Amino acid sequence: MIDPAAREKFSKAWNVKALPDKNGIMMPQMMEGLVDKKIRAFYVFGENLANTEPDIHKVEHELASAEFLVCQDIFPTETTRFAHVVFPAAAWSEDDGTFTSSERRVSRVRKVKTPPGEAKPNWWIFKELAKRMGHTWASTSGQEIWDNEVSVLAPALGGIKYSRIEEDGLQWPCPTPEHQGTQFLHRDGIFTHGKGIFSPVDWKPPAEVPDKEYPFVLSTGRRLYQYHTRTQTGRSGMDFLLPEETADISQTDAQRLGIQPDEYVKVRSRRGEVKVKAKVTPEVPPGMVWMAFHFREGCANWLTNAVYDPNTMTAEYKACAVTVEKI
């Protein structure tokens, strides 16, 4: 549901005649549009889509089909290989700004070093791009963006200013300069939406279920010692703790297939295959293989299925059919 008052508020603040009154298309639709040219240009900001999205072969075909692809990132990635233009961005410690934690605390981040080479803060890149498109944005720093734009336009952040978070952060909602922040969002049995809003849905099976040829369910997630596609942790020495991907399988399945711990196996789906070490563990039930997507060579997304929730367009990362073969 589009709020007319919100559209009017932001149209006025951003000095534009009108904002869209309908939701735009989701990312998977954008990427598919690169192939049939319904999408002419694609701007990737801080994402390594060539590793994070399901069915890497499909993703790479979409990226390679782009008429014009821009990437903005702090390091080269598997995705920047497809870019026509790369905007080098400053990292978190190379500019002043804020972080908002999962406990709703807004804290200061202070610049400790100058960005290398031609790298610039993200806000600066966006502002320069807007300038070339005929827009003059007033703010000239992270502080001005926060104090004069973000905290002004977001009521829950209205009382959070840089001058108030010099020593420690404040937790939103913090609507006024006198407000001390909200330590507990829901307290004394009082909830924003009363007792809760429930939306019943019908369960649907995964788009791809195990069969005779692909008898295992592949489920994916993250591991403790690496982050996402290792764009940062792969350069920070974390490989010492986790140097490669594994296929985590049950003791029952390992015994049945004659697979020893740390022995290399081939995990194959209808979309691709990877060669990884087997991790035999009681944490995985029989009939399941568990993997992550941190390492390029053993990335689970060579195997995952590019099907999506019809409403959120979230990929079905948690279930597809695979087979495990002893090498």
URWOVEN-V14909 format. One record per helix or strand. SS is the DSSP state (h for helix, s for strand). FROM is the first residue (numbers start at 0). TO is the last residue. If there is no record, write none. Layout:
ss=SS from=FROM to=TO
ss=SS from=FROM to=TO
This chain:
ss=h from=3 to=13
ss=h from=26 to=35
ss=s from=40 to=44
ss=h from=48 to=51
ss=h from=55 to=63
ss=s from=67 to=72
ss=h from=79 to=81
ss=s from=84 to=88
ss=h from=91 to=93
ss=s from=96 to=99
ss=s from=104 to=108
ss=s from=119 to=119
ss=h from=121 to=131
ss=h from=141 to=152
ss=h from=154 to=156
ss=h from=161 to=163
ss=s from=169 to=170
ss=s from=186 to=186
ss=s from=189 to=189
ss=s from=215 to=220
ss=h from=232 to=234
ss=h from=237 to=239
ss=s from=245 to=248
ss=h from=250 to=256
ss=s from=263 to=267
ss=s from=272 to=279
ss=s from=287 to=291
ss=h from=299 to=301
ss=s from=307 to=307
ss=s from=314 to=314
ss=s from=319 to=325
